[in-house]
Amino acid sequence: MEHVCLGSVLLALRHRESRGGAAFLTSRRPLPRLRSVNRFALVALLVLTGSALPGAAQPPNVLRTTHTIARTAPTHVEVTGTVSNEARAEAIDISVTVEALAANGKPVARGVTHVVNRLPPGSSANYTAKVPAVPGVASYRATATAKFMMGGESP
């Protein structure tokens, strides 16, 4: 894919209009390419701003979860536990998915719960999730998900 400078496109449109033609680019001539300096500046800008965006990619294994079976009812199993933020960034919109696993490790039921809106680095929060009761459950697995904020940003 060829990248073009937006200013060149606008100039081409204005030039075409000034000659009495329609404002459509019908020429088969390729538009000018970005100069290498402009390409470098664009790449540098994207790299610098992309790394500081809210909700950037979550670092692996920074939310630790624990879980225990709290209660079993005829229709559901109540699982309680704790989520700990081991990242250096604040976690936003933390939720936990608890999966009931069959003996072969495949999920047979799932429950999702919202834990907290914000979890500062080094802190933890408790959760309770309800998973539908199904026969053949061998174990449970709890996984936490969140977005992360770099220092000084607000959502």
Wavefront OBJ file of the C-alpha trace (Angstrom):
o trace
v 0.000 0.000 0.000
v 1.358 3.388 -0.954
v 1.214 6.161 1.620
v 0.548 9.694 0.429
v 0.699 13.061 2.071
v -2.756 14.512 2.738
v -1.475 17.966 1.755
v -0.538 16.641 -1.701
v -4.032 15.224 -2.172
v -5.627 18.545 -1.194
v -3.325 20.469 -3.528
v -4.182 18.112 -6.377
v -7.895 18.602 -5.717
v -7.547 22.402 -5.606
v -5.479 22.425 -8.806
v -8.070 20.301 -10.602
v -10.930 22.557 -9.414
v -9.070 25.737 -10.470
v -8.806 24.385 -14.023
v -12.581 24.050 -14.216
v -12.636 20.313 -13.694
v -14.465 18.241 -11.143
v -12.865 17.727 -7.763
v -12.184 14.064 -8.425
v -8.782 12.529 -8.913
v -9.037 10.817 -12.273
v -5.401 10.956 -13.285
v -3.560 7.654 -13.563
v -0.438 9.397 -12.302
v 0.572 8.179 -8.790
v 0.455 10.730 -6.019
v 3.833 11.797 -4.590
v 5.288 9.598 -1.838
v 6.110 10.852 1.632
v 9.670 11.999 2.017
v 11.805 9.772 4.219
v 11.964 12.470 6.926
v 8.177 12.660 7.046
v 7.912 8.859 7.181
v 10.380 8.744 10.055
v 8.494 11.462 11.955
v 5.179 9.666 11.413
v 6.557 6.333 12.619
v 8.175 7.986 15.647
v 4.909 9.750 16.507
v 2.919 6.524 16.276
v 5.412 4.621 18.409
v 5.569 7.316 21.077
v 1.825 7.879 21.336
v 0.928 4.210 20.928
v 2.926 3.190 23.984
v 1.185 5.732 26.212
v -2.396 5.133 25.141
v -4.915 4.092 27.803
v -5.842 0.458 27.513
v -2.540 -0.485 25.928
v -1.789 -4.170 25.696
v -1.938 -5.872 29.038
v 1.396 -7.215 30.290
v 1.236 -10.972 30.880
v 0.559 -12.394 34.353
v 0.085 -9.114 36.198
v -3.374 -9.901 37.615
v -3.217 -12.819 40.037
v -6.398 -14.577 41.093
v -7.265 -16.962 43.880
v -10.570 -18.795 44.183
v -12.502 -21.136 46.454
v -15.936 -22.737 46.240
v -18.056 -20.793 48.716
v -21.501 -22.368 48.234
v -23.218 -24.852 46.020
v -26.899 -24.445 45.210
v -29.075 -26.577 42.922
v -28.774 -24.056 40.074
v -25.340 -22.482 40.575
v -21.972 -22.647 42.324
v -20.732 -19.547 44.117
v -16.987 -18.975 43.738
v -15.191 -16.343 45.824
v -11.641 -15.109 45.536
v -9.183 -12.248 45.320
v -7.642 -10.351 42.396
v -4.199 -8.790 42.958
v -2.692 -6.167 40.650
v 1.032 -6.942 40.351
v 1.585 -4.464 37.512
v 3.260 -1.072 37.802
v 0.183 0.544 36.266
v -3.354 1.080 37.531
v -5.851 -1.529 36.352
v -9.209 -0.255 35.051
v -12.543 -2.129 34.704
v -11.437 -5.378 36.294
v -13.609 -8.439 35.708
v -13.171 -12.110 36.543
v -14.311 -15.073 34.453
v -14.731 -18.328 36.377
v -14.923 -21.463 34.246
v -16.143 -24.880 35.349
v -13.823 -27.429 33.735
v -14.524 -31.027 32.781
v -11.952 -33.756 33.464
v -10.427 -33.162 29.991
v -9.824 -29.457 30.812
v -12.537 -28.055 28.535
v -14.933 -25.447 29.953
v -18.498 -26.697 30.476
v -19.904 -23.589 32.214
v -18.831 -20.001 32.775
v -19.646 -17.091 35.061
v -18.406 -13.511 34.685
v -18.429 -10.811 37.336
v -17.281 -7.195 37.478
v -14.860 -6.708 40.393
v -13.972 -2.988 40.655
v -13.543 0.046 38.402
v -9.970 0.851 39.504
v -7.246 -1.238 41.142
v -3.997 0.611 41.942
v -0.644 -1.172 41.575
v 0.094 -3.551 44.440
v -3.480 -3.684 45.705
v -6.151 -6.389 45.647
v -9.937 -6.755 45.646
v -12.376 -9.532 46.510
v -14.961 -10.961 44.118
v -17.880 -13.386 44.052
v -18.952 -15.105 40.835
v -21.837 -17.463 40.127
v -21.291 -20.336 37.712
v -24.204 -22.495 36.492
v -24.219 -25.918 38.155
v -23.605 -28.664 35.581
v -22.714 -32.340 36.024
v -19.182 -33.562 35.358
v -17.210 -30.590 36.717
v -13.710 -31.591 37.818
v -12.280 -28.166 38.709
v -12.671 -24.407 38.340
v -10.426 -21.779 36.755
v -10.561 -18.021 37.486
v -9.070 -15.487 35.062
v -9.000 -11.715 35.564
v -9.027 -9.158 32.746
v -8.534 -5.375 32.806
v -7.230 -2.373 30.928
v -4.139 -0.638 32.255
v -3.435 3.079 32.631
v 0.035 4.540 32.507
v 0.881 7.106 35.203
v -0.887 10.453 35.086
v -3.600 9.501 32.571
v -7.305 9.475 33.102
v -9.842 7.312 31.256
l 1 2 3 4 5 6 7 8 9 10 11 12 13 14 15 16 17 18 19 20 21 22 23 24 25 26 27 28 29 30 31 32 33 34 35 36 37 38 39 40 41 42 43 44 45 46 47 48 49 50 51 52 53 54 55 56 57 58 59 60 61 62 63 64 65 66 67 68 69 70 71 72 73 74 75 76 77 78 79 80 81 82 83 84 85 86 87 88 89 90 91 92 93 94 95 96 97 98 99 100 101 102 103 104 105 106 107 108 109 110 111 112 113 114 115 116 117 118 119 120 121 122 123 124 125 126 127 128 129 130 131 132 133 134 135 136 137 138 139 140 141 142 143 144 145 146 147 148 149 150 151 152 153 154 155
